[in-house]
């Protein structure tokens, strides 16, 4: 499908597809014309006409490569629009088909894991993503590992969300235990993210690299903002804050190194992504924090510094 420089060529292409469909509905090219027509709607950000066209294609032709791809795009567009229950229903309809390739099934299960995760159902998301990984392992061969990399990435995100929800509480002895528990969850998330790198997909690899680094930054954020025990005397509070910062500085250092390496990873792929660009910004911010802390200033992160998981404005799905 061509990227058209103006609306006139776009209208011309749409008119030709409409003409082919009206005059030759039984042509072997008809389903492809209809699919390309829906892609034109997507290109113009006409989401509802795109979904309607994909639905019409599935209903009219029922089988074939264009039909499977169209059915998958319905779920993808609903996800893009953050209409996650509708996306899940559309993807379930795809997964119920009996004409899917191994690659289709992996893609469908990975997509479902994502949309279920966005509905905050971590256990069901985890199940779907594990099914995607199992389907990948059963497949004799899958040429493009993009969606299995996506599945491993979102496996990491499941644990990342659990990490974010884990409490950090005073007093210091309890805080140390809670930090250790969060660190254990972070390790599980880290291990899942790192498996993403094996598939050498620049987008998902740098997404994983970003989140692996942010795990450490988020742990630091949470620890230095944890409530101070009420029983600590006023004269001991400064010493308490200093102990907390000393305890978790290592996580800030690891976050910096991780983000720097993620920028290098994108360069090794010969590209940049939204994730490597974000890592570059986070590395600069963390470098400033470490300099201030090294100078004896005990920084309490504000809303921007303490921001949680970064998500690009448009997820590459």
C-alpha positions as a Markdown table, in Angstrom:
| # | Residue | x | y | z |
|---|---|---|---|---|
| 1 | Unk | 0.0 | 0.0 | 0.0 |
| 2 | Unk | 1.4 | 3.4 | -1.0 |
| 3 | Unk | 1.7 | 6.4 | 1.2 |
| 4 | Unk | -0.1 | 9.1 | -0.6 |
| 5 | Unk | 1.2 | 12.6 | -0.5 |
| 6 | Unk | -2.2 | 14.3 | -0.7 |
| 7 | Unk | -5.9 | 13.6 | -0.3 |
| 8 | Unk | -6.5 | 13.5 | -4.1 |
| 9 | Unk | -4.4 | 10.4 | -4.8 |
| 10 | Unk | -6.0 | 8.9 | -1.6 |
| 11 | Unk | -9.5 | 9.5 | -3.0 |
| 12 | Unk | -8.4 | 8.1 | -6.4 |
| 13 | Unk | -7.1 | 4.9 | -4.9 |
| 14 | Unk | -10.3 | 4.5 | -2.8 |
| 15 | Unk | -12.4 | 5.1 | -5.8 |
| 16 | Unk | -10.6 | 2.4 | -7.8 |
| 17 | Unk | -11.0 | -0.1 | -5.0 |
| 18 | Unk | -14.7 | 0.8 | -4.6 |
| 19 | Unk | -15.1 | 0.4 | -8.4 |
| 20 | Unk | -13.4 | -3.0 | -8.4 |
| 21 | Unk | -15.6 | -4.2 | -5.5 |
| 22 | Unk | -18.8 | -3.0 | -7.1 |
| 23 | Unk | -18.1 | -4.3 | -10.6 |
| 24 | Unk | -16.1 | -7.5 | -9.8 |
| 25 | Unk | -17.2 | -8.7 | -6.4 |
| 26 | Unk | -16.2 | -12.3 | -7.2 |
| 27 | Unk | -12.7 | -11.4 | -8.5 |
| 28 | Unk | -9.8 | -13.1 | -6.9 |
| 29 | Unk | -8.5 | -9.6 | -6.2 |
| 30 | Unk | -11.7 | -8.4 | -4.4 |
| 31 | Unk | -10.8 | -9.4 | -0.9 |
| 32 | Unk | -7.3 | -7.8 | -1.3 |
| 33 | Unk | -8.9 | -4.7 | -2.7 |
| 34 | Unk | -11.2 | -4.5 | 0.3 |
| 35 | Unk | -8.3 | -5.1 | 2.7 |
| 36 | Unk | -6.3 | -2.3 | 1.1 |
| 37 | Unk | -9.4 | 0.0 | 1.2 |
| 38 | Unk | -9.5 | -0.6 | 5.0 |
| 39 | Unk | -5.8 | 0.2 | 5.2 |
| 40 | Unk | -6.4 | 3.5 | 3.4 |
| 41 | Unk | -9.0 | 4.3 | 6.0 |
| 42 | Unk | -6.4 | 3.5 | 8.7 |
| 43 | Unk | -3.8 | 5.7 | 7.0 |
| 44 | Unk | -6.3 | 8.6 | 7.0 |
| 45 | Unk | -7.0 | 7.8 | 10.7 |
| 46 | Unk | -10.6 | 7.0 | 9.8 |
| 47 | Unk | -10.9 | 4.4 | 12.5 |
| 48 | Unk | -14.6 | 3.5 | 12.4 |
| 49 | Unk | -14.7 | 3.2 | 8.6 |
| 50 | Unk | -11.6 | 1.0 | 8.7 |
| 51 | Unk | -13.2 | -1.3 | 11.3 |
| 52 | Unk | -16.4 | -1.5 | 9.4 |
| 53 | Unk | -14.6 | -2.3 | 6.2 |
| 54 | Unk | -12.6 | -5.1 | 7.9 |
| 55 | Unk | -15.8 | -6.5 | 9.4 |
| 56 | Unk | -17.5 | -6.4 | 6.0 |
| 57 | Unk | -14.5 | -8.3 | 4.5 |
| 58 | Unk | -14.7 | -11.0 | 7.1 |
| 59 | Unk | -18.4 | -11.4 | 6.7 |
| 60 | Unk | -18.3 | -11.5 | 2.9 |
| 61 | Unk | -15.3 | -13.7 | 2.2 |
| 62 | Unk | -15.1 | -15.8 | 5.4 |
| 63 | Unk | -11.8 | -17.6 | 4.6 |
| 64 | Unk | -8.4 | -16.7 | 3.2 |
| 65 | Unk | -5.3 | -14.7 | 4.2 |
| 66 | Unk | -7.0 | -11.4 | 3.8 |
| 67 | Unk | -9.9 | -12.5 | 6.0 |
| 68 | Unk | -7.6 | -13.6 | 8.9 |
| 69 | Unk | -5.5 | -10.4 | 8.6 |
| 70 | Unk | -8.7 | -8.3 | 8.6 |
| 71 | Unk | -10.1 | -10.0 | 11.6 |
| 72 | Unk | -6.8 | -9.4 | 13.5 |
| 73 | Unk | -6.8 | -5.7 | 12.5 |
| 74 | Unk | -10.2 | -5.2 | 14.1 |
| 75 | Unk | -8.8 | -6.3 | 17.4 |
| 76 | Unk | -5.6 | -4.2 | 16.9 |
| 77 | Unk | -7.6 | -1.0 | 16.1 |
| 78 | Unk | -9.9 | -1.4 | 19.1 |
| 79 | Unk | -6.8 | -1.7 | 21.2 |
| 80 | Unk | -5.3 | 1.4 | 19.5 |
| 81 | Unk | -8.5 | 3.2 | 20.5 |
| 82 | Unk | -8.2 | 1.9 | 24.1 |
| 83 | Unk | -11.5 | 0.1 | 23.7 |
| 84 | Unk | -10.1 | -3.0 | 25.4 |
| 85 | Unk | -13.2 | -5.1 | 26.0 |
| 86 | Unk | -14.1 | -4.8 | 22.3 |
| 87 | Unk | -10.5 | -5.6 | 21.4 |
| 88 | Unk | -10.6 | -8.7 | 23.5 |
| 89 | Unk | -13.8 | -9.9 | 22.0 |
| 90 | Unk | -12.5 | -9.3 | 18.4 |
| 91 | Unk | -9.3 | -11.2 | 19.2 |
| 92 | Unk | -11.2 | -14.1 | 20.8 |
| 93 | Unk | -13.1 | -14.3 | 17.5 |
| 94 | Unk | -9.8 | -14.7 | 15.7 |
| 95 | Unk | -8.5 | -17.3 | 18.1 |
| 96 | Unk | -11.7 | -19.3 | 17.7 |
| 97 | Unk | -11.0 | -19.8 | 13.9 |
| 98 | Unk | -9.7 | -23.1 | 12.7 |
| 99 | Unk | -7.6 | -21.7 | 9.8 |
| 100 | Unk | -4.9 | -19.9 | 11.8 |
| 101 | Unk | -1.2 | -20.5 | 11.2 |
| 102 | Unk | 1.1 | -20.9 | 14.2 |
| 103 | Unk | 2.2 | -17.3 | 13.7 |
| 104 | Unk | -1.4 | -16.1 | 13.7 |
| 105 | Unk | -2.1 | -17.9 | 17.0 |
| 106 | Unk | 1.1 | -16.4 | 18.6 |
| 107 | Unk | 0.0 | -13.0 | 17.4 |
| 108 | Unk | -3.5 | -13.4 | 18.6 |
| 109 | Unk | -2.5 | -14.6 | 22.0 |
| 110 | Unk | 0.1 | -11.9 | 22.4 |
| 111 | Unk | -2.4 | -9.2 | 21.5 |
| 112 | Unk | -5.0 | -10.7 | 23.9 |
| 113 | Unk | -2.4 | -10.6 | 26.7 |
| 114 | Unk | -1.9 | -6.9 | 26.1 |
| 115 | Unk | -5.5 | -5.9 | 26.0 |
| 116 | Unk | -6.3 | -8.0 | 29.1 |
| 117 | Unk | -3.4 | -6.4 | 30.9 |
| 118 | Unk | -4.8 | -3.0 | 30.0 |
| 119 | Unk | -8.0 | -4.1 | 31.7 |
| 120 | Unk | -5.9 | -4.7 | 34.9 |
| 121 | Unk | -6.5 | -8.4 | 35.0 |
| 122 | Unk | -2.9 | -9.5 | 35.6 |
| 123 | Unk | -3.6 | -13.2 | 36.1 |
| 124 | Unk | -5.6 | -13.6 | 32.8 |
| 125 | Unk | -3.1 | -11.5 | 30.9 |
| 126 | Unk | -0.3 | -13.8 | 32.3 |
| 127 | Unk | -2.2 | -16.8 | 31.1 |
| 128 | Unk | -2.7 | -15.6 | 27.6 |
| 129 | Unk | 0.9 | -14.5 | 27.3 |
| 130 | Unk | 2.1 | -17.9 | 28.5 |
| 131 | Unk | -0.2 | -19.5 | 25.9 |
| 132 | Unk | 1.5 | -17.4 | 23.3 |
| 133 | Unk | 4.9 | -18.6 | 24.4 |
| 134 | Unk | 3.7 | -22.2 | 24.4 |
| 135 | Unk | 2.3 | -21.8 | 20.9 |
| 136 | Unk | 5.6 | -20.4 | 19.7 |
| 137 | Unk | 7.5 | -23.3 | 21.2 |
| 138 | Unk | 5.2 | -25.8 | 19.5 |
| 139 | Unk | 5.6 | -24.2 | 16.1 |
| 140 | Unk | 8.0 | -25.8 | 13.7 |
| 141 | Unk | 9.1 | -22.4 | 12.5 |
| 142 | Unk | 8.0 | -18.8 | 12.6 |
| 143 | Unk | 9.7 | -16.4 | 10.3 |
| 144 | Unk | 9.0 | -13.2 | 12.0 |
| 145 | Unk | 9.5 | -13.2 | 15.8 |
| 146 | Unk | 7.9 | -9.8 | 16.3 |
| 147 | Unk | 4.9 | -11.0 | 18.2 |
| 148 | Unk | 6.7 | -13.5 | 20.4 |
| 149 | Unk | 9.0 | -10.7 | 21.4 |
| 150 | Unk | 5.8 | -8.7 | 22.2 |
| 151 | Unk | 4.6 | -11.6 | 24.4 |
| 152 | Unk | 7.8 | -11.8 | 26.4 |
| 153 | Unk | 7.8 | -8.0 | 26.8 |
| 154 | Unk | 4.2 | -8.0 | 28.3 |
| 155 | Unk | 5.1 | -11.0 | 30.5 |
| 156 | Unk | 7.6 | -8.6 | 32.0 |
| 157 | Unk | 4.9 | -5.9 | 32.2 |
| 158 | Unk | 2.7 | -8.3 | 34.2 |
| 159 | Unk | 5.4 | -8.5 | 36.9 |
| 160 | Unk | 6.1 | -4.8 | 36.6 |
| 161 | Unk | 2.6 | -4.0 | 37.5 |
| 162 | Unk | 2.8 | -6.4 | 40.5 |
| 163 | Unk | 6.0 | -4.6 | 41.5 |
| 164 | Unk | 4.4 | -1.2 | 41.3 |
| 165 | Unk | 1.5 | -2.4 | 43.6 |
| 166 | Unk | 3.8 | -3.9 | 46.3 |
| 167 | Unk | 3.9 | -1.7 | 49.4 |
| 168 | Unk | 6.8 | 0.1 | 50.9 |
| 169 | Unk | 6.2 | 0.8 | 54.6 |
| 170 | Unk | 7.9 | 2.3 | 57.6 |
| 171 | Unk | 9.7 | 1.9 | 60.0 |
| 172 | Unk | 13.2 | 1.4 | 58.4 |
| 173 | Unk | 13.3 | -2.3 | 59.4 |
| 174 | Unk | 10.0 | -2.9 | 57.6 |
| 175 | Unk | 11.1 | -0.7 | 54.7 |
| 176 | Unk | 14.2 | -2.9 | 54.2 |
| 177 | Unk | 12.0 | -6.0 | 54.1 |
| 178 | Unk | 9.6 | -4.4 | 51.6 |
| 179 | Unk | 12.4 | -3.2 | 49.4 |
| 180 | Unk | 13.8 | -6.8 | 49.4 |
| 181 | Unk | 10.3 | -8.1 | 48.4 |
| 182 | Unk | 10.0 | -5.5 | 45.6 |
| 183 | Unk | 13.5 | -6.4 | 44.5 |
| 184 | Unk | 12.4 | -10.0 | 44.2 |
| 185 | Unk | 9.4 | -9.0 | 42.0 |
| 186 | Unk | 11.7 | -6.7 | 40.0 |
| 187 | Unk | 14.0 | -9.7 | 39.4 |
| 188 | Unk | 11.1 | -11.7 | 37.9 |
| 189 | Unk | 10.1 | -8.8 | 35.7 |
| 190 | Unk | 13.7 | -8.3 | 34.7 |
| 191 | Unk | 14.1 | -11.9 | 33.7 |
| 192 | Unk | 11.0 | -11.8 | 31.5 |
| 193 | Unk | 12.1 | -8.5 | 29.9 |
| 194 | Unk | 15.6 | -9.8 | 29.2 |
| 195 | Unk | 14.2 | -12.8 | 27.2 |
| 196 | Unk | 12.7 | -10.2 | 24.9 |
| 197 | Unk | 16.2 | -9.3 | 23.8 |
| 198 | Unk | 16.8 | -12.7 | 22.3 |
| 199 | Unk | 14.5 | -12.1 | 19.4 |
| 200 | Unk | 16.4 | -9.1 | 18.1 |
| 201 | Unk | 13.4 | -6.9 | 17.5 |
| 202 | Unk | 14.6 | -3.3 | 17.9 |
| 203 | Unk | 11.2 | -1.9 | 19.1 |
| 204 | Unk | 10.5 | -4.6 | 21.7 |
| 205 | Unk | 14.2 | -4.9 | 22.8 |
| 206 | Unk | 14.5 | -1.2 | 23.5 |
| 207 | Unk | 11.1 | -1.3 | 25.2 |
| 208 | Unk | 12.3 | -4.0 | 27.5 |
| 209 | Unk | 15.6 | -2.2 | 28.1 |
| 210 | Unk | 13.7 | 0.9 | 29.1 |
| 211 | Unk | 11.5 | -0.9 | 31.5 |
| 212 | Unk | 14.4 | -2.9 | 33.0 |
| 213 | Unk | 16.1 | 0.3 | 33.8 |
| 214 | Unk | 12.9 | 2.0 | 35.1 |
| 215 | Unk | 12.4 | -0.8 | 37.6 |
| 216 | Unk | 15.4 | 0.4 | 39.5 |
| 217 | Unk | 14.4 | 4.1 | 39.2 |
| 218 | Unk | 10.9 | 3.3 | 40.4 |
| 219 | Unk | 12.2 | 1.4 | 43.4 |
| 220 | Unk | 14.3 | 4.4 | 44.3 |
| 221 | Unk | 11.4 | 6.8 | 43.9 |
| 222 | Unk | 9.1 | 4.7 | 46.1 |
| 223 | Unk | 11.7 | 4.2 | 48.8 |
| 224 | Unk | 12.7 | 7.9 | 49.2 |
| 225 | Unk | 9.0 | 8.9 | 49.2 |
| 226 | Unk | 7.9 | 6.2 | 51.7 |
| 227 | Unk | 6.2 | 7.7 | 54.8 |
| 228 | Unk | 8.4 | 8.4 | 57.8 |
| 229 | Unk | 7.5 | 6.5 | 60.9 |
| 230 | Unk | 5.6 | 8.8 | 63.3 |
| 231 | Unk | 7.6 | 7.5 | 66.3 |
| 232 | Unk | 10.9 | 8.9 | 65.1 |
| 233 | Unk | 11.9 | 11.9 | 67.1 |
| 234 | Unk | 12.3 | 15.2 | 65.3 |
| 235 | Unk | 16.0 | 15.3 | 65.9 |
| 236 | Unk | 16.4 | 11.8 | 64.4 |
| 237 | Unk | 14.5 | 12.5 | 61.2 |
| 238 | Unk | 17.4 | 13.8 | 59.1 |
| 239 | Unk | 19.5 | 10.8 | 60.0 |
| 240 | Unk | 16.6 | 8.5 | 59.0 |
| 241 | Unk | 16.2 | 10.2 | 55.6 |
| 242 | Unk | 19.9 | 9.9 | 55.0 |
| 243 | Unk | 19.9 | 6.2 | 55.8 |
| 244 | Unk | 17.1 | 5.6 | 53.4 |
| 245 | Unk | 18.9 | 7.5 | 50.6 |
| 246 | Unk | 22.1 | 5.6 | 51.3 |
| 247 | Unk | 20.2 | 2.3 | 51.2 |
| 248 | Unk | 18.7 | 2.8 | 47.8 |
| 249 | Unk | 21.3 | 4.9 | 45.9 |
| 250 | Unk | 22.5 | 1.7 | 44.2 |
| 251 | Unk | 19.2 | 1.4 | 42.4 |
| 252 | Unk | 19.6 | 4.9 | 41.0 |
| 253 | Unk | 23.0 | 4.0 | 39.8 |
| 254 | Unk | 21.8 | 0.8 | 38.1 |
| 255 | Unk | 19.0 | 2.8 | 36.4 |
| 256 | Unk | 21.5 | 5.2 | 34.9 |
| 257 | Unk | 23.7 | 2.4 | 33.6 |
| 258 | Unk | 20.6 | 0.6 | 32.2 |
| 259 | Unk | 19.3 | 3.6 | 30.3 |
| 260 | Unk | 22.7 | 4.4 | 28.9 |
| 261 | Unk | 23.0 | 0.8 | 27.6 |
| 262 | Unk | 19.5 | 1.0 | 26.1 |
| 263 | Unk | 20.6 | 4.0 | 24.0 |
| 264 | Unk | 23.6 | 2.0 | 22.9 |
| 265 | Unk | 21.4 | -1.0 | 22.1 |
| 266 | Unk | 19.3 | 1.1 | 19.7 |
| 267 | Unk | 22.5 | 2.4 | 18.1 |
| 268 | Unk | 23.7 | -1.2 | 17.6 |
| 269 | Unk | 20.5 | -1.9 | 15.7 |
| 270 | Unk | 21.2 | 1.2 | 13.6 |
| 271 | Unk | 18.0 | 2.9 | 14.6 |
| 272 | Unk | 16.3 | 4.9 | 17.4 |
| 273 | Unk | 12.9 | 4.1 | 18.9 |
| 274 | Unk | 10.5 | 6.0 | 21.2 |
| 275 | Unk | 12.0 | 3.8 | 24.0 |
| 276 | Unk | 15.7 | 4.6 | 23.3 |
| 277 | Unk | 14.8 | 8.3 | 23.0 |
| 278 | Unk | 13.0 | 8.0 | 26.4 |
| 279 | Unk | 16.0 | 6.3 | 27.9 |
| 280 | Unk | 18.3 | 9.1 | 26.7 |
| 281 | Unk | 16.0 | 11.6 | 28.5 |
| 282 | Unk | 15.8 | 9.4 | 31.7 |
| 283 | Unk | 19.6 | 9.0 | 31.7 |
| 284 | Unk | 20.1 | 12.8 | 31.7 |
| 285 | Unk | 17.5 | 13.2 | 34.5 |
| 286 | Unk | 19.1 | 10.4 | 36.7 |
| 287 | Unk | 22.6 | 11.8 | 36.1 |
| 288 | Unk | 21.4 | 15.1 | 37.6 |
| 289 | Unk | 19.8 | 13.3 | 40.5 |
| 290 | Unk | 23.0 | 11.4 | 41.2 |
| 291 | Unk | 25.1 | 14.6 | 41.0 |
| 292 | Unk | 22.8 | 16.3 | 43.5 |
| 293 | Unk | 22.8 | 13.3 | 45.8 |
| 294 | Unk | 26.6 | 13.1 | 45.5 |
| 295 | Unk | 26.9 | 16.7 | 46.6 |
| 296 | Unk | 25.0 | 15.9 | 49.8 |
| 297 | Unk | 21.5 | 17.0 | 48.7 |
| 298 | Unk | 18.9 | 14.4 | 49.5 |
| 299 | Unk | 16.4 | 14.7 | 46.7 |
| 300 | Unk | 12.8 | 13.9 | 47.0 |
| 301 | Unk | 11.3 | 13.3 | 43.5 |
| 302 | Unk | 8.5 | 15.5 | 42.4 |
| 303 | Unk | 5.6 | 14.3 | 40.2 |
| 304 | Unk | 7.7 | 14.3 | 37.0 |
| 305 | Unk | 10.7 | 12.6 | 38.5 |
| 306 | Unk | 8.6 | 10.0 | 40.1 |
| 307 | Unk | 6.6 | 9.2 | 37.0 |
| 308 | Unk | 5.9 | 5.5 | 36.6 |
| 309 | Unk | 6.1 | 3.3 | 33.5 |
| 310 | Unk | 6.6 | 5.3 | 30.4 |
| 311 | Unk | 4.2 | 4.5 | 27.5 |
| 312 | Unk | 4.7 | 6.0 | 24.1 |
| 313 | Unk | 1.8 | 8.0 | 22.7 |
| 314 | Unk | 1.0 | 5.4 | 20.1 |
| 315 | Unk | 2.0 | 1.8 | 20.9 |
| 316 | Unk | 3.6 | 0.0 | 17.9 |
| 317 | Unk | 1.0 | -2.8 | 17.5 |
